Amino acid sequence: MLVLLLLSLLPFMTSSTELVRMRNALVLGETAGVDFNWTPAQVPAGFLSEQGPASSLFADEAQRLGLRSLPSDWDRVLLISRHLLGSHAVLYGGAVQSDLDTTYRQIVNEGKGYCGDFVRVFTGLALASGMSVRPWAFSFDGFGGDGHIFLEIWNRELKRWQLVDIFNNYYFVDARGTILSALEFRQALKTAPASLQLKPLFAGARPGYVIEAKAWNYYERGLSQWYAVWGNNVFSYDRAVLGHQLTPLSRSLEQLNAIAQGLYPPLLLLDDAASRGDVAAMWRLHLHLRVVAGLGALCLLAGAWCMFKHKQTVKYAS
């Protein structure tokens, strides 16, 4: 039975993107009744808001950069962006897949990192400077591993969320020049795309796309598969028991360990008519994984019981 259960998961072990799909399904959260327009003054239940201190490296870097002394949160966004996008002459990309401190060093010293790495490090620096942030993501393959992640910051002066695509070096404004939130950007991209403009976070770094039309095509392709990453607890995640030991062995094991400890943020899939079939498929996979986990645990308990009874039988026979 245990072998059959494991075999049922084989289709999701064929590639890294399918492993991500399985992970995403495992941490799905209910979206019914969720108000995505919450503010940091009223964080919704279930959102894994960072409660622990910043690591010493991030606290020191935030102080060295003078982030807390800047006049506004948007000034902090621009300085963090310039620091991450401009510290190394060339940005090579590629997933770092390491702890938070190592990821930060590889971004600023070696030009490495993909969107997830930049978002985690930006989040860490923003939190260390007293800001509130929340991540958003979208996919191109039915909520699997082919997609993109960016984040919002809460601008305390303007009392509104503002979307920051740190990896692609963009923020987004409407026809009036207002910096848009994630949900405002998504709605405008659906209903009035001509009103949108791309702006660079740091003009001295490369844009995500040299040809702007390709950038718009990129965001439009993922429009129906948005989801909220329901937490910003990058430091608590990094301090997970056994996390640093598992990271060099397997990224999947590291994430599974964080999920078991309740440190991996839930994913809340946004409703969209074009992706309801994909959403339903993800919930079926979620149920499948729960069944596999439950029956797998029963199989292991039954095996342990059989071994115990066998040892008792051998003992009495001798």
TORKOL-4160 file (C-alpha; in steps of 0.2 Angstrom, whole numbers, padded with zeros to 4 digits, m for minus):
318
<pt num="1" X="0000" Y="0000" Z="0000"/>
<pt num="2" X="0014" Y="0012" Z="0004"/>
<pt num="3" X="0022" Y="0009" Z="m0012"/>
<pt num="4" X="0006" Y="0012" Z="m0022"/>
<pt num="5" X="0004" Y="0028" Z="m0013"/>
<pt num="6" X="0021" Y="0034" Z="m0017"/>
<pt num="7" X="0018" Y="0028" Z="m0035"/>
<pt num="8" X="0003" Y="0039" Z="m0036"/>
<pt num="9" X="0014" Y="0054" Z="m0034"/>
<pt num="10" X="0026" Y="0050" Z="m0048"/>
<pt num="11" X="0018" Y="0061" Z="m0061"/>
<pt num="12" X="0023" Y="0076" Z="m0050"/>
<pt num="13" X="0041" Y="0071" Z="m0048"/>
<pt num="14" X="0046" Y="0072" Z="m0066"/>
<pt num="15" X="0053" Y="0090" Z="m0065"/>
<pt num="16" X="0056" Y="0104" Z="m0053"/>
<pt num="17" X="0040" Y="0113" Z="m0059"/>
<pt num="18" X="0030" Y="0098" Z="m0055"/>
<pt num="19" X="0037" Y="0097" Z="m0038"/>
<pt num="20" X="0033" Y="0115" Z="m0035"/>
<pt num="21" X="0015" Y="0111" Z="m0041"/>
<pt num="22" X="0014" Y="0098" Z="m0027"/>
<pt num="23" X="0021" Y="0110" Z="m0014"/>
<pt num="24" X="0009" Y="0123" Z="m0019"/>
<pt num="25" X="m0006" Y="0111" Z="m0018"/>
<pt num="26" X="0000" Y="0105" Z="m0001"/>
<pt num="27" X="m0001" Y="0123" Z="0006"/>
<pt num="28" X="m0017" Y="0129" Z="m0002"/>
<pt num="29" X="m0027" Y="0141" Z="0009"/>
<pt num="30" X="m0046" Y="0145" Z="0008"/>
<pt num="31" X="m0050" Y="0162" Z="m0001"/>
<pt num="32" X="m0068" Y="0162" Z="0003"/>
<pt num="33" X="m0072" Y="0178" Z="0014"/>
<pt num="34" X="m0054" Y="0184" Z="0013"/>
<pt num="35" X="m0052" Y="0203" Z="0011"/>
<pt num="36" X="m0036" Y="0206" Z="0001"/>
<pt num="37" X="m0038" Y="0225" Z="0004"/>
<pt num="38" X="m0032" Y="0223" Z="0023"/>
<pt num="39" X="m0019" Y="0235" Z="0030"/>
<pt num="40" X="m0005" Y="0232" Z="0042"/>
<pt num="41" X="m0016" Y="0239" Z="0056"/>
<pt num="42" X="m0027" Y="0224" Z="0054"/>
<pt num="43" X="m0017" Y="0209" Z="0048"/>
<pt num="44" X="m0030" Y="0195" Z="0044"/>
<pt num="45" X="m0030" Y="0178" Z="0053"/>
<pt num="46" X="m0018" Y="0165" Z="0045"/>
<pt num="47" X="m0006" Y="0178" Z="0037"/>
<pt num="48" X="0011" Y="0173" Z="0043"/>
<pt num="49" X="0017" Y="0190" Z="0048"/>
<pt num="50" X="0035" Y="0191" Z="0054"/>
<pt num="51" X="0036" Y="0192" Z="0073"/>
<pt num="52" X="0054" Y="0188" Z="0076"/>
<pt num="53" X="0069" Y="0200" Z="0074"/>
<pt num="54" X="0079" Y="0202" Z="0058"/>
<pt num="55" X="0095" Y="0193" Z="0057"/>
<pt num="56" X="0111" Y="0202" Z="0062"/>
<pt num="57" X="0116" Y="0204" Z="0044"/>
<pt num="58" X="0100" Y="0212" Z="0038"/>
<pt num="59" X="0099" Y="0223" Z="0054"/>
<pt num="60" X="0117" Y="0229" Z="0051"/>
<pt num="61" X="0114" Y="0232" Z="0032"/>
<pt num="62" X="0098" Y="0241" Z="0035"/>
<pt num="63" X="0107" Y="0252" Z="0047"/>
<pt num="64" X="0122" Y="0254" Z="0036"/>
<pt num="65" X="0111" Y="0260" Z="0022"/>
<pt num="66" X="0102" Y="0272" Z="0033"/>
<pt num="67" X="0085" Y="0265" Z="0028"/>
<pt num="68" X="0076" Y="0271" Z="0044"/>
<pt num="69" X="0082" Y="0289" Z="0042"/>
<pt num="70" X="0075" Y="0291" Z="0025"/>
<pt num="71" X="0060" Y="0303" Z="0024"/>
<pt num="72" X="0047" Y="0290" Z="0016"/>
<pt num="73" X="0044" Y="0272" Z="0013"/>
<pt num="74" X="0045" Y="0275" Z="m0006"/>
<pt num="75" X="0063" Y="0282" Z="m0003"/>
<pt num="76" X="0067" Y="0266" Z="0006"/>
<pt num="77" X="0060" Y="0256" Z="m0009"/>
<pt num="78" X="0071" Y="0265" Z="m0021"/>
<pt num="79" X="0087" Y="0263" Z="m0010"/>
<pt num="80" X="0084" Y="0245" Z="m0007"/>
<pt num="81" X="0081" Y="0243" Z="m0026"/>
<pt num="82" X="0097" Y="0252" Z="m0030"/>
<pt num="83" X="0107" Y="0242" Z="m0018"/>
<pt num="84" X="0100" Y="0225" Z="m0024"/>
<pt num="85" X="0100" Y="0229" Z="m0043"/>
<pt num="86" X="0116" Y="0240" Z="m0043"/>
<pt num="87" X="0128" Y="0232" Z="m0031"/>
<pt num="88" X="0135" Y="0220" Z="m0044"/>
<pt num="89" X="0140" Y="0226" Z="m0062"/>
<pt num="90" X="0131" Y="0211" Z="m0070"/>
<pt num="91" X="0115" Y="0202" Z="m0064"/>
<pt num="92" X="0117" Y="0184" Z="m0070"/>
<pt num="93" X="0101" Y="0177" Z="m0063"/>
<pt num="94" X="0098" Y="0159" Z="m0058"/>
<pt num="95" X="0091" Y="0152" Z="m0042"/>
<pt num="96" X="0102" Y="0153" Z="m0027"/>
<pt num="97" X="0092" Y="0141" Z="m0016"/>
<pt num="98" X="0101" Y="0144" Z="0000"/>
<pt num="99" X="0098" Y="0153" Z="0017"/>
<pt num="100" X="0093" Y="0171" Z="0018"/>
<pt num="101" X="0110" Y="0178" Z="0022"/>
<pt num="102" X="0119" Y="0168" Z="0009"/>
<pt num="103" X="0106" Y="0173" Z="m0004"/>
<pt num="104" X="0109" Y="0191" Z="0000"/>
<pt num="105" X="0128" Y="0190" Z="m0001"/>
<pt num="106" X="0126" Y="0181" Z="m0018"/>
<pt num="107" X="0114" Y="0194" Z="m0025"/>
<pt num="108" X="0125" Y="0209" Z="m0020"/>
<pt num="109" X="0142" Y="0202" Z="m0022"/>
<pt num="110" X="0140" Y="0190" Z="m0037"/>
<pt num="111" X="0125" Y="0196" Z="m0046"/>
<pt num="112" X="0116" Y="0179" Z="m0044"/>
<pt num="113" X="0098" Y="0176" Z="m0039"/>
<pt num="114" X="0081" Y="0174" Z="m0047"/>
<pt num="115" X="0064" Y="0182" Z="m0043"/>
<pt num="116" X="0061" Y="0172" Z="m0027"/>
<pt num="117" X="0078" Y="0176" Z="m0021"/>
<pt num="118" X="0076" Y="0195" Z="m0024"/>
<pt num="119" X="0059" Y="0195" Z="m0016"/>
<pt num="120" X="0065" Y="0186" Z="0000"/>
<pt num="121" X="0080" Y="0198" Z="0002"/>
<pt num="122" X="0070" Y="0214" Z="m0002"/>
<pt num="123" X="0057" Y="0208" Z="0011"/>
<pt num="124" X="0071" Y="0205" Z="0024"/>
<pt num="125" X="0078" Y="0223" Z="0021"/>
<pt num="126" X="0061" Y="0231" Z="0021"/>
<pt num="127" X="0056" Y="0222" Z="0037"/>
<pt num="128" X="0073" Y="0227" Z="0045"/>
<pt num="129" X="0069" Y="0245" Z="0041"/>
<pt num="130" X="0052" Y="0245" Z="0049"/>
<pt num="131" X="0041" Y="0243" Z="0033"/>
<pt num="132" X="0027" Y="0231" Z="0030"/>
<pt num="133" X="0027" Y="0220" Z="0014"/>
<pt num="134" X="0017" Y="0206" Z="0007"/>
<pt num="135" X="0021" Y="0195" Z="m0008"/>
<pt num="136" X="0011" Y="0191" Z="m0024"/>
<pt num="137" X="0014" Y="0178" Z="m0038"/>
<pt num="138" X="0007" Y="0171" Z="m0054"/>
<pt num="139" X="0010" Y="0156" Z="m0064"/>
<pt num="140" X="0009" Y="0151" Z="m0083"/>
<pt num="141" X="0006" Y="0132" Z="m0080"/>
<pt num="142" X="m0009" Y="0130" Z="m0069"/>
<pt num="143" X="0000" Y="0136" Z="m0053"/>
<pt num="144" X="0015" Y="0125" Z="m0055"/>
<pt num="145" X="0033" Y="0131" Z="m0055"/>
<pt num="146" X="0033" Y="0141" Z="m0071"/>
<pt num="147" X="0029" Y="0159" Z="m0065"/>
<pt num="148" X="0034" Y="0174" Z="m0056"/>
<pt num="149" X="0034" Y="0182" Z="m0039"/>
<pt num="150" X="0034" Y="0201" Z="m0034"/>
<pt num="151" X="0029" Y="0211" Z="m0018"/>
<pt num="152" X="0019" Y="0225" Z="m0011"/>
<pt num="153" X="0025" Y="0238" Z="0001"/>
<pt num="154" X="0013" Y="0247" Z="0013"/>
<pt num="155" X="0017" Y="0266" Z="0010"/>
<pt num="156" X="0014" Y="0273" Z="0028"/>
<pt num="157" X="0014" Y="0291" Z="0021"/>
<pt num="158" X="0001" Y="0288" Z="0008"/>
<pt num="159" X="m0008" Y="0274" Z="0017"/>
<pt num="160" X="m0009" Y="0262" Z="0002"/>
<pt num="161" X="m0001" Y="0247" Z="m0005"/>
<pt num="162" X="0012" Y="0249" Z="m0019"/>
<pt num="163" X="0018" Y="0235" Z="m0031"/>
<pt num="164" X="0036" Y="0232" Z="m0033"/>
<pt num="165" X="0043" Y="0220" Z="m0046"/>
<pt num="166" X="0061" Y="0220" Z="m0039"/>
<pt num="167" X="0068" Y="0206" Z="m0050"/>
<pt num="168" X="0062" Y="0215" Z="m0066"/>
<pt num="169" X="0066" Y="0232" Z="m0060"/>
<pt num="170" X="0048" Y="0239" Z="m0062"/>
<pt num="171" X="0034" Y="0248" Z="m0053"/>
<pt num="172" X="0018" Y="0252" Z="m0062"/>
<pt num="173" X="0008" Y="0269" Z="m0063"/>
<pt num="174" X="m0008" Y="0274" Z="m0071"/>
<pt num="175" X="m0012" Y="0288" Z="m0082"/>
<pt num="176" X="m0011" Y="0300" Z="m0068"/>
<pt num="177" X="0006" Y="0294" Z="m0062"/>
<pt num="178" X="m0001" Y="0285" Z="m0046"/>
<pt num="179" X="0009" Y="0270" Z="m0041"/>
<pt num="180" X="m0002" Y="0255" Z="m0041"/>
<pt num="181" X="m0006" Y="0242" Z="m0029"/>
<pt num="182" X="m0005" Y="0223" Z="m0035"/>
<pt num="183" X="m0024" Y="0222" Z="m0036"/>
<pt num="184" X="m0025" Y="0239" Z="m0045"/>
<pt num="185" X="m0012" Y="0234" Z="m0057"/>
<pt num="186" X="m0021" Y="0217" Z="m0061"/>
<pt num="187" X="m0038" Y="0226" Z="m0063"/>
<pt num="188" X="m0030" Y="0239" Z="m0075"/>
<pt num="189" X="m0021" Y="0226" Z="m0085"/>
<pt num="190" X="m0038" Y="0217" Z="m0087"/>
<pt num="191" X="m0049" Y="0232" Z="m0092"/>
<pt num="192" X="m0038" Y="0247" Z="m0097"/>
<pt num="193" X="m0020" Y="0241" Z="m0101"/>
<pt num="194" X="m0016" Y="0256" Z="m0112"/>
<pt num="195" X="m0017" Y="0267" Z="m0096"/>
<pt num="196" X="m0003" Y="0258" Z="m0088"/>
<pt num="197" X="0016" Y="0263" Z="m0088"/>
<pt num="198" X="0031" Y="0254" Z="m0083"/>
<pt num="199" X="0044" Y="0264" Z="m0073"/>
<pt num="200" X="0061" Y="0258" Z="m0067"/>
<pt num="201" X="0065" Y="0256" Z="m0049"/>
<pt num="202" X="0084" Y="0259" Z="m0053"/>
<pt num="203" X="0088" Y="0267" Z="m0069"/>
<pt num="204" X="0106" Y="0261" Z="m0068"/>
<pt num="205" X="0101" Y="0243" Z="m0069"/>
<pt num="206" X="0094" Y="0232" Z="m0083"/>
<pt num="207" X="0075" Y="0232" Z="m0086"/>
<pt num="208" X="0067" Y="0215" Z="m0085"/>
<pt num="209" X="0064" Y="0217" Z="m0104"/>
<pt num="210" X="0073" Y="0228" Z="m0116"/>
<pt num="211" X="0058" Y="0227" Z="m0128"/>
<pt num="212" X="0043" Y="0234" Z="m0117"/>
<pt num="213" X="0030" Y="0225" Z="m0127"/>
<pt num="214" X="0037" Y="0208" Z="m0121"/>
<pt num="215" X="0036" Y="0214" Z="m0103"/>
<pt num="216" X="0017" Y="0217" Z="m0106"/>
<pt num="217" X="0015" Y="0201" Z="m0114"/>
<pt num="218" X="0023" Y="0192" Z="m0100"/>
<pt num="219" X="0012" Y="0200" Z="m0087"/>
<pt num="220" X="m0004" Y="0197" Z="m0097"/>
<pt num="221" X="0000" Y="0178" Z="m0099"/>
<pt num="222" X="0000" Y="0176" Z="m0081"/>
<pt num="223" X="m0016" Y="0187" Z="m0078"/>
<pt num="224" X="m0028" Y="0173" Z="m0074"/>
<pt num="225" X="m0017" Y="0163" Z="m0062"/>
<pt num="226" X="m0013" Y="0175" Z="m0048"/>
<pt num="227" X="m0011" Y="0170" Z="m0030"/>
<pt num="228" X="m0007" Y="0178" Z="m0014"/>
<pt num="229" X="0008" Y="0171" Z="m0004"/>
<pt num="230" X="0000" Y="0173" Z="0014"/>
<pt num="231" X="0015" Y="0178" Z="0024"/>
<pt num="232" X="0031" Y="0188" Z="0025"/>
<pt num="233" X="0040" Y="0178" Z="0039"/>
<pt num="234" X="0057" Y="0177" Z="0030"/>
<pt num="235" X="0067" Y="0177" Z="0046"/>
<pt num="236" X="0056" Y="0164" Z="0055"/>
<pt num="237" X="0057" Y="0153" Z="0040"/>
<pt num="238" X="0076" Y="0154" Z="0040"/>
<pt num="239" X="0077" Y="0149" Z="0058"/>
<pt num="240" X="0066" Y="0133" Z="0056"/>
<pt num="241" X="0073" Y="0119" Z="0066"/>
<pt num="242" X="0084" Y="0108" Z="0054"/>
<pt num="243" X="0081" Y="0121" Z="0040"/>
<pt num="244" X="0100" Y="0125" Z="0038"/>
<pt num="245" X="0104" Y="0107" Z="0038"/>
<pt num="246" X="0092" Y="0102" Z="0025"/>
<pt num="247" X="0095" Y="0116" Z="0013"/>
<pt num="248" X="0111" Y="0109" Z="0006"/>
<pt num="249" X="0103" Y="0092" Z="0004"/>
<pt num="250" X="0087" Y="0096" Z="m0005"/>
<pt num="251" X="0076" Y="0112" Z="m0007"/>
<pt num="252" X="0061" Y="0101" Z="m0007"/>
<pt num="253" X="0065" Y="0093" Z="0010"/>
<pt num="254" X="0069" Y="0111" Z="0017"/>
<pt num="255" X="0052" Y="0117" Z="0012"/>
<pt num="256" X="0043" Y="0101" Z="0018"/>
<pt num="257" X="0051" Y="0104" Z="0035"/>
<pt num="258" X="0045" Y="0122" Z="0035"/>
<pt num="259" X="0028" Y="0116" Z="0031"/>
<pt num="260" X="0028" Y="0103" Z="0045"/>
<pt num="261" X="0032" Y="0117" Z="0057"/>
<pt num="262" X="0019" Y="0129" Z="0051"/>
<pt num="263" X="0032" Y="0141" Z="0044"/>
<pt num="264" X="0028" Y="0140" Z="0025"/>
<pt num="265" X="0015" Y="0153" Z="0020"/>
<pt num="266" X="m0002" Y="0147" Z="0013"/>
<pt num="267" X="m0006" Y="0151" Z="m0005"/>
<pt num="268" X="m0022" Y="0159" Z="m0009"/>
<pt num="269" X="m0028" Y="0157" Z="m0027"/>
<pt num="270" X="m0037" Y="0172" Z="m0034"/>
<pt num="271" X="m0054" Y="0169" Z="m0043"/>
<pt num="272" X="m0053" Y="0170" Z="m0062"/>
<pt num="273" X="m0065" Y="0163" Z="m0074"/>
<pt num="274" X="m0051" Y="0158" Z="m0086"/>
<pt num="275" X="m0042" Y="0148" Z="m0072"/>
<pt num="276" X="m0056" Y="0139" Z="m0063"/>
<pt num="277" X="m0052" Y="0122" Z="m0070"/>
<pt num="278" X="m0034" Y="0124" Z="m0064"/>
<pt num="279" X="m0040" Y="0130" Z="m0047"/>
<pt num="280" X="m0051" Y="0114" Z="m0046"/>
<pt num="281" X="m0036" Y="0103" Z="m0051"/>
<pt num="282" X="m0025" Y="0111" Z="m0038"/>
<pt num="283" X="m0039" Y="0107" Z="m0024"/>
<pt num="284" X="m0040" Y="0089" Z="m0031"/>
<pt num="285" X="m0021" Y="0087" Z="m0029"/>
<pt num="286" X="m0022" Y="0095" Z="m0012"/>
<pt num="287" X="m0035" Y="0082" Z="m0007"/>
<pt num="288" X="m0024" Y="0068" Z="m0015"/>
<pt num="289" X="m0009" Y="0073" Z="m0005"/>
<pt num="290" X="m0019" Y="0073" Z="0012"/>
<pt num="291" X="m0025" Y="0056" Z="0008"/>
<pt num="292" X="m0008" Y="0050" Z="0004"/>
<pt num="293" X="m0001" Y="0058" Z="0020"/>
<pt num="294" X="m0015" Y="0050" Z="0030"/>
<pt num="295" X="m0014" Y="0033" Z="0023"/>
<pt num="296" X="0005" Y="0033" Z="0022"/>
<pt num="297" X="0005" Y="0037" Z="0041"/>
<pt num="298" X="m0007" Y="0022" Z="0044"/>
<pt num="299" X="0004" Y="0011" Z="0034"/>
<pt num="300" X="0020" Y="0016" Z="0044"/>
<pt num="301" X="0010" Y="0013" Z="0060"/>
<pt num="302" X="0004" Y="m0004" Z="0054"/>
<pt num="303" X="0022" Y="m0009" Z="0049"/>
<pt num="304" X="0029" Y="m0004" Z="0066"/>
<pt num="305" X="0015" Y="m0014" Z="0074"/>
<pt num="306" X="0019" Y="m0029" Z="0064"/>
<pt num="307" X="0037" Y="m0028" Z="0068"/>
<pt num="308" X="0034" Y="m0026" Z="0086"/>
<pt num="309" X="0022" Y="m0042" Z="0086"/>
<pt num="310" X="0035" Y="m0051" Z="0076"/>
<pt num="311" X="0048" Y="m0048" Z="0089"/>
<pt num="312" X="0037" Y="m0053" Z="0103"/>
<pt num="313" X="0033" Y="m0069" Z="0093"/>
<pt num="314" X="0051" Y="m0073" Z="0091"/>
<pt num="315" X="0055" Y="m0069" Z="0109"/>
<pt num="316" X="0042" Y="m0081" Z="0115"/>
<pt num="317" X="0046" Y="m0095" Z="0103"/>
<pt num="318" X="0064" Y="m0094" Z="0109"/>
